[in-house]
Amino acid sequence: MSAAGHFANSCAVCHGAPGQKPAPVMQAATPPAPDLSVNAREWTDKQLFWILQHGVKYTGMPAWAVQDRQDEVRRMVAFVRRLPDMTPTQYRALVAEASPAVDPDNCTGCHGTDGRGRGAPDIPVLGGQSPEYLLAALKGYANGTRSSAVMQQVAMRMEPADMEAAARRFAAMPGLGAKPAGEPAAAQIVERGLPDKQLPACVSCHTPGKPYPVLAGQRASYIAARLRHWQGDKNVVDARKSHATMPVIARRIPKDMIDPIARYLAGDAGSVR
């Protein structure tokens, strides 16, 4: 879902989309940008990943805006792979382009008009999140201190007043705040941590009133995906200049506890949704 929104905002003008021709100026480039809704099949998944991650020299194809979010690149590969078989109606439904009068900040295409992320597993629930945290996140994406090519290209276009308005709007929506529930082992980590592994309790940071996101009621699939991303992100963990804390903490979580922790925080004792 996030890949669809990013493609519509940043890629379709050059590469076209189902029911949408590429911009003529890009077709006049040397070489012309390929119409991916027609010929995405020409490349393997591995080739698409390399092109998206690194760009193509001496063309207008840039590298992915941030190099530590391979999860975003993989989602874009999957989306591009679907384009030749996608109808214009299907594309519009995925992109869900909103009217500028209704959504001046271009947020609801991914996060939904209700702040619940349109049910997509890779998009967090924003409804009920702290407005201070949402504003800080938008500022971080805009200035590059938070890493996401998808969010960066939206946030960098927003004026400070627009960021504040968007943060207040989503914070006022219902969504987060469900009571955590699930396995006792997950409750142990969330509520008390694992002192023998130097793993702090999740609630020591992620509770209302603290400058970190509220996780109670967040989509389990989103929490699990972020934890797995941080566990595998050795460059962030080991880089001496990095002050990131979540990669260090995530790598202390037993791998078989990621899904139970995510379900517990979501208040969902069933499958990761």
C-alpha positions in Angstrom: 0.0 0.0 0.0 2.7 2.5 0.9 4.5 1.5 -2.3 1.4 2.4 -4.3 1.2 5.9 -2.8 4.9 6.5 -3.3 4.7 5.4 -6.9 1.8 7.7 -7.6 3.6 10.7 -6.0 7.1 10.1 -7.3 7.3 7.6 -10.1 4.2 7.7 -12.3 5.0 11.1 -13.9 8.1 9.5 -15.5 7.1 5.8 -15.8 3.3 6.0 -16.3 0.7 3.8 -14.6 -2.3 1.7 -15.6 -4.5 4.2 -17.4 -1.9 7.0 -17.1 0.7 7.8 -19.8 4.2 8.9 -18.8 4.9 12.6 -19.1 5.9 13.5 -22.7 9.0 15.3 -21.4 10.3 12.1 -19.9 9.7 10.2 -23.1 11.9 12.8 -24.8 14.8 12.1 -22.5 17.8 10.1 -23.6 17.2 7.3 -22.8 13.4 7.6 -22.3 11.9 6.4 -19.0 10.3 3.0 -19.6 6.5 2.8 -19.2 6.4 0.3 -16.3 2.7 -0.4 -16.8 3.7 -2.0 -20.1 7.2 -3.4 -19.8 8.0 -4.1 -16.1 8.2 -7.8 -17.1 11.5 -7.1 -18.8 13.4 -7.1 -15.5 13.7 -9.8 -12.8 12.9 -9.0 -9.2 16.6 -8.9 -8.4 17.3 -6.5 -11.3 14.4 -4.3 -10.2 15.6 -4.2 -6.6 19.1 -3.2 -7.8 17.8 -0.4 -10.0 15.4 0.9 -7.3 18.1 0.8 -4.6 21.0 2.2 -6.6 19.5 4.1 -9.6 21.0 4.1 -13.1 24.0 6.2 -14.0 23.7 8.8 -16.7 19.9 8.6 -16.8 17.2 10.4 -14.8 16.7 7.3 -12.6 17.8 8.2 -9.0 18.8 5.9 -6.3 16.3 5.2 -3.4 16.3 8.3 -1.3 17.4 6.5 1.8 19.7 3.5 1.7 18.8 1.8 5.0 15.2 1.0 4.1 15.4 -2.1 1.9 12.0 -3.1 3.2 10.6 -0.1 1.3 12.5 -1.1 -1.8 11.2 -4.7 -1.6 7.6 -3.4 -1.4 8.1 -1.2 -4.4 9.6 -4.2 -6.4 6.4 -6.2 -5.6 4.2 -3.3 -6.7 6.1 -2.6 -9.9 5.9 -6.3 -10.7 2.1 -6.1 -10.6 1.7 -3.1 -12.8 1.4 -4.8 -16.2 -1.5 -6.9 -15.0 -3.2 -4.1 -13.1 -6.3 -2.4 -14.4 -6.8 1.4 -14.1 -9.6 0.8 -11.6 -7.3 -1.4 -9.5 -4.5 1.1 -9.6 -6.8 4.0 -8.6 -8.2 1.9 -5.7 -4.7 1.2 -4.4 -3.5 4.7 -4.8 -6.8 6.2 -3.5 -5.9 9.7 -4.7 -7.7 12.2 -2.5 -9.0 15.6 -3.5 -6.6 18.4 -2.5 -9.5 20.2 -0.9 -10.2 17.2 1.3 -6.6 16.1 1.9 -4.2 19.0 1.3 -1.3 17.2 2.8 -1.7 14.0 0.8 -1.9 11.8 3.9 -5.1 9.9 3.5 -4.0 8.0 0.4 -1.9 5.8 2.7 -3.2 6.5 6.2 -6.9 6.7 5.4 -9.5 9.3 6.3 -9.9 7.5 9.6 -6.2 7.3 10.5 -6.2 3.5 10.5 -4.0 3.0 7.5 -6.6 1.6 5.1 -6.0 -1.9 6.5 -2.5 -2.2 4.9 0.0 -4.2 7.0 2.9 -1.9 6.2 1.1 1.3 7.2 0.8 2.3 10.9 -2.4 3.4 12.7 -2.1 7.1 13.3 -5.5 7.7 14.9 -5.0 8.5 18.6 -1.3 8.9 18.4 0.4 11.7 20.4 0.2 15.0 18.4 3.7 15.9 19.6 5.1 12.6 18.4 3.4 12.9 15.0 4.7 16.4 14.5 8.2 15.4 15.5 8.0 12.5 13.1 7.0 14.7 10.2 9.8 17.2 11.0 12.3 14.3 11.2 11.2 12.9 7.8 11.4 16.4 6.2 14.9 17.1 7.5 16.3 13.6 7.0 16.8 12.6 10.6 14.2 9.9 10.2 14.7 7.4 7.5 11.9 6.7 4.9 11.9 7.6 1.3 8.2 7.2 1.2 7.5 9.7 4.0 10.3 12.0 3.2 8.9 13.0 -0.2 5.6 13.9 1.5 6.9 15.6 4.6 9.4 17.8 2.8 6.6 19.5 0.8 4.7 20.4 3.9 4.8 23.8 5.6 5.2 23.9 9.4 1.6 24.9 9.9 0.5 22.0 7.7 2.5 19.6 9.7 0.9 20.9 12.9 -2.6 20.7 11.4 -2.0 17.1 10.2 -0.6 16.0 13.5 -3.6 17.4 15.4 -6.1 16.0 12.9 -4.8 12.4 13.1 -4.2 12.6 16.9 -7.9 13.4 17.4 -9.1 10.3 15.5 -9.9 7.1 17.4 -7.6 4.1 16.8 -4.8 3.5 19.3 -5.3 2.7 22.9 -6.5 -0.9 22.9 -5.6 -2.8 26.1 -2.6 -5.1 25.4 -3.5 -8.8 25.7 -1.9 -12.1 24.8 0.8 -14.6 25.9 2.3 -14.3 29.3 5.8 -14.5 27.8 5.0 -11.5 25.7 3.5 -9.7 28.6 6.8 -10.2 30.5 8.8 -8.5 27.8 6.4 -5.7 27.2 5.7 -4.9 30.9 8.9 -5.9 32.7 11.6 -6.6 30.0 14.3 -9.2 30.2 17.0 -7.9 32.6 19.3 -10.9 31.9 19.4 -9.8 28.3 19.6 -6.1 29.1 16.2 -5.8 27.3 14.1 -2.9 28.8 10.4 -3.2 29.1 8.5 -1.7 26.1 6.3 0.3 28.4 9.3 2.1 29.8 9.2 4.3 26.7 6.0 3.5 24.8 3.3 4.9 27.0 1.2 8.0 26.8 3.0 11.1 28.0 6.4 10.1 26.8 8.1 11.4 23.6 7.8 8.0 21.9 5.0 6.4 19.9 2.0 4.8 21.6 2.0 1.1 20.6 -1.1 -0.2 22.4 -3.6 -0.9 19.7 -1.0 -0.6 16.8 -1.3 -3.0 13.9 0.6 -6.2 14.9 1.9 -6.8 11.4 3.4 -3.3 11.4 5.1 -3.7 14.8 6.5 -7.1 13.8 7.9 -5.9 10.5 9.6 -2.9 12.1 11.2 -5.1 14.8 12.5 -7.6 12.2 13.9 -4.7 10.1 15.8 -3.4 13.1 17.0 -6.9 14.0 18.7 -7.3 10.6 20.0 -3.7 10.3 23.6 -4.3 11.4 24.8 -1.1 9.7 22.6 1.1 12.0 23.5 -0.9 15.1 27.2 -1.0 14.5 27.8 2.4 13.0 29.7 4.4 15.6 28.1 7.7 14.6 24.6 6.3 15.0 22.6 7.1 18.2 19.6 4.9 17.1 18.3 2.9 20.1 15.6 0.7 18.6 18.0 -1.4 16.4 20.0 -2.2 19.5 17.0 -3.0 21.6 15.3 -5.0 18.8 18.3 -7.3 18.5 18.0 -8.3 22.1 14.5 -9.6 21.5 14.3 -13.4 21.0 13.3 -14.0 17.3 10.5 -16.3 18.3 9.0 -13.6 20.5 8.5 -10.9 17.9 5.1 -12.0 16.7 3.7 -12.7 20.3 5.0 -9.2 21.4 3.4 -7.6 18.3 0.1 -9.4 19.0 0.2 -8.5 22.7 0.8 -4.8 22.0 -2.0 -4.8 19.4 -4.4 -6.4 21.8 -4.7 -9.3 19.3 -4.1 -12.8 20.6 -4.7 -14.2 17.1 -2.6 -14.1 14.0 -0.4 -11.1 13.1 -2.7 -8.9 11.1 
